[in-house]
Amino acid sequence: MTGVRALCASAFLLVLTGVLSGCAVYDTYEKCGFHGCPGDARITAEVHSRFRERSDFEQNAISVQTLDHVVYLSGVVSSGLEINDAESVASSVPGVARVVNSMAISQAR
């Protein structure tokens, strides 16, 4: 029962923060179970790795979550160009079905 509670807590947190819809979380659970779909962890790790290779991306500014081969990006970056670049980098990872971009541009200058 602890696994169910952990999944529900994670789903609630993601929905609450606006990163993922409740339907996306539930559909992935129904399709792939508690541990996510095969390949999702690899995709997330590869996106993180490619972000670290880029000196123009501020480290830890972009959050990456993968569910059923859909990459969800969130965070605050310094420009629209950085948002476009992050989406392009994530899209280029093998196995990514699509990218959902919820990033925002920082207003601090």
N, C-alpha and C positions, 0 to 999 in steps of 0.2 A: 504494500500500500504506500510505502514511502516514495517509490518511483512515480506513482500517480500524483501524489501531492507535489513532488518536485516539478513534474511536467506542468501541472496546473499553475503552480507559482511562477514558473518561467513564462508560460503563455500569458498569464495575467500581467506580468511585468512588461513583456514586449508589447502587448496591446495597449497597456496604460501609457507607455512612452510613445506610442504612435508609430513604432517601427513596422510592426506587422499587424495585419488584421487577424481577428480571432478565427475567421474562416481559414486563412492560410495555415495557421498553426494546427487547427483541428484536422484539416485535410491531409497535411503532412503526417500527422500522428496516425491517422487512419490508414494511410498508404504505407508508411515506413516504420511505424512503431516508436518506442521511446527514444531510441538512439539516432533517429533521423535516417534519411535515405543514404544508401551506399554512395560514397563519393563526396557527400556534403562537407565532411570535415577536411578532406583533402583540398577541395575547392577553396574553402575559407583560408586554410594555411597557405595555399598558393597565392591568393589575392594579397594576404598580409605580406608575404615574401616579396612580391612585386612592388608593393607600396614602399617597403623598406629600401629597395634598390634605387628608388627615386629620391634624389636629394631635395627636390622641390616640394615634396609632401611632408608636412609637419608630422613627426612621429606621434602616434596615438590620437591624432585629431579625427580620424575616420574609423568608425566602427563597422565591422563586417560580420554579417550573419548569413548563413546559407541554409535554405530549406527547400528540399526537392529540386536542387540544382538552380534555384533562383537566388541570386545574391542581393541582399538588402544592405545598402550603404546609408549611414547616417553620420552626422557630426557637423562641426562648424569649421569652414575653411576660409581662406583669405580672398578668394576670387572665383568668379564664374568659370574661368579657364581651368582652375584646379578641380572644380566639380566635373567638368567635361572630361578632363584627363583621368580622373579617378574612375569614372564610368567606363571610359575606353579601356583602361588597364584591366578592370574587373571583367569586362566583356571578352577580353582576349584570352582568358584562362580556359583551357580545354574543359568541356563538360558543363559550362555555364549556359543555361537555357535563356536567361534574360537577367537584366539588372534593374532593380527598383531603387531609385535614387531619392533619398530624403534629406540630402545635405543642405545646409544653409550657408550663406556668406556672412562673415563677421562684419559688424558695423563699426568696430573699433579701428581707428586709424592712427 
